[in-house]
């Protein structure tokens, strides 16, 4: 994900990004994307459109050819379209009599964006919108979505972290840390291939139906770039 600024974590850079809050629910049509940088816009419905990062989203459904799923911790990273280096073999999401949260029972927003020294951090916050308890466990699958719902760049790789099962009552939340370089960052422009994105496609752990988070931004979409990362779900 590319947000034009300087690289580094924590301290805001010269160009901070505005993160607004639109709500989006998209159909299970082709959404497949990954991107990194920043700019905010209005709300979106249906296919991805220009909107800001702090919006909430509804279920988008599985996406045809590039449909994937978030998954538990481990060393297999096929789910969510993530490369094998990202690491994550499936972990049972439900425990006891509590079942795993499904995509249509969750909404997601991006909070606490932090830009500085070429780095971008934010928190993806999932909310249980159903009236029953459910659990989340493992890693979300995350990628940028470009024009016409096409995935842009590589999907997020998984950072190391403890995989735990989070029980969510109605209205309760879980979170995962998202990170990307900001704009071209330290990459060669030819390697970076800075590209526009309309948002993020997000698969909750162990789900094959995606949520879409509108976010007009820019990011390095070059085939050798794996700057986008996601951490495991934890109580939030």
N, C-alpha and C positions, 0 to 999 in steps of 0.2 A: 504494500500500500504506500503510496507516495503522497506525502503532504509536503508542500514546498516549504522547507525550513532548513535548519542546520542539524547535524546529527548528534545524538547523545541521549541519555535517558533521564527523565525527571525534569530538568530545567526547561521552561518554554523557550522555543527558538524564535528567530526574528519574524517568522511568519506563523502565527498560531492559527489553528483551524477552527472555524466556527462549526459547532455541532448543534443542529436544531432537532426537532422531534416530530417527524411525520409518522402516520400509521399506514401500513400497507398490507394488503392481503392479496397474494397473487395466485393464479390458477396453476395447475400442474402442467404448464406448458414448458417450453425450453427456457430454463434459467440456468446458466452455468457460468460463473464468473469469478475472477479474482483480481484485485487491484489495490493501489496504495497511495495516496497523497490527498489533497483536500480542497474542499469548496462545498458550500452548503446550498440547499435549494428548498423547494416546496414539497408537499406530500405527493405520494404516488399510489396509484391503484392499478391492478392488472399487471402488465409488463413493467420491467424496471424503468424508472424515470428519475430525473434529477430530484434528489431530496437530500435532507441532511442526516448526519450520522446518528443523532440521538433519537431517531424515531423508533417506534415499536412496530413489530411485524406479525402477521398471521401466517398460517401454513400455506406454502406454495405448492405442495405436492411433489411427487417424484418427478424427475426431469428427463426422461428418455435416455438418450445415449450416455450422458455423463452423470446420471443419478448415482448417488453414493450414500454413505451413512457415516455418522460419527460412531466412535467405538470406544471400548474400554482401554485400559492400559496394557502394555505389552510390547512386542517387537514387530508385529505385522501391521503394515500401514496402508493396506489397500482401500480401506473404507474412507468415504468422504472425498474420493479422488486424490488422496494424499500419497506422495511418493513413498517408496519402501523405506527410505531413511527416517521417516517421521515417527514410526513406531507406535503400534497399538493393536493388540489382539483383543478380540471381544471379551468383555467381562459381563457377567450376568447383572443386568441393571436392577432387577427387582429383588427384594429380599423378603422372606417370610410371606405374608399374605398381601404385601404391598406391591403393586405392579409398576412397571416402568412407565414414565410419562411418555405419551405419544405426541407427535408434532402438533396435532390439532388441539392439544390441551395446553400448549405453551405459547407465550409471546416472548419476544426478545428485543432489548434495546441496547444501545451502546452508550456507556457512561464514562465520566472522568477521563476524557481525552487529554493526553499529555504529549506535547511536541517539544523536542529540543535536540540540538546537535545531531541532526540527521536521523533521529529515532522517533517512532510514534508508538504510544501505548494507550490502551483503553480497556474497559471492562465490559464484556458481554454479559448482560443480566437476563436470565430466563425467569419468567413468572408462571406459576401454575394457575391457569385461568379456568380450570374445571372446579367442580364442587366436591371432588373426592381426593384422597391422598394418592400420591404416586412418587416414584423415585427417579433420580438421575445419577448415572455413574459412568465415568470415562471421559472421552474427549469429543467435543463437537467436531464436525467436518465443516471447514470454512474455505470459501474461495470467492474471488471477485467476479462480478458479473459486468460484462461490457454491453455494448449495444445489442439489441434484439435478444437479450438473455443468454448470450454466449459467454462461456467462461473466459476470463482474461488472466493469463499467467498461470503459475503453478498454485495448487491448493496449499493451504497452511500445513507446515510440518508441526509435529507435536514436541513441546518442550518436556523436560523431565519434571515429574511431580508425582505426589502420592495420589493414587486413584481411590476415592472413597465413594460410598453410596450416600447420597443426600436425599433424605425424605422430605417431600414438599407437601404441606397441607394447602388447601385452597388459598390463593393469594400469596403464598410464600415464594421465596426466590433462591436461585443458585447462580453462581457466576463463574466465568472463565476469563483469563487474561489474554488479550490479543496484542500482538506486537508486529510492527513492520518498520522498514526503513522509511525515511521521509523524503519523498521525491527521489531524485537520482542517487542521493546520498553518496556513498563512497564508490559506487559502481562506475565503470566506463559507460558513457551514454549509449554506445552501440550495444553493450551487454545488457544495460538496463531496459532499453526499448520502452521508455516512458509512455504509458497508455492511459486513456480515460476509462473510468468505471462508473457504473450507475448504482452500485450497491454491493452487498455481500449476500451470498447464498450460504445459509447456515443449516446444517443437519444436526439436530439434537443427538446425543449419544445413542447409538444402536437403532437409529431411525433412518428410513429411506425416503421420507417425505421432508422436503426442505422448507425453511422459513426464509423470507427475503427481507433484508434490511436496507432500505433506500439510503444511498450515500454517494453523492457526486464527488469524485476524487480522482487522483492520478496515482499510478504506481508503476513499479518496474515489472513489465510483463515478459521479459526475456526468458527463453527456455532454460537458461542455466542459473537463473536467479531464484533463490528460495528464502526470501527475506521475511515472508509472512509466517508467523508462528501462532500457535494456540496452546493454552495450558489446559489441564484437566478441570472438570467441573468441581466446584467446592461450594460449601454453604455460603450464601451471600446475603 
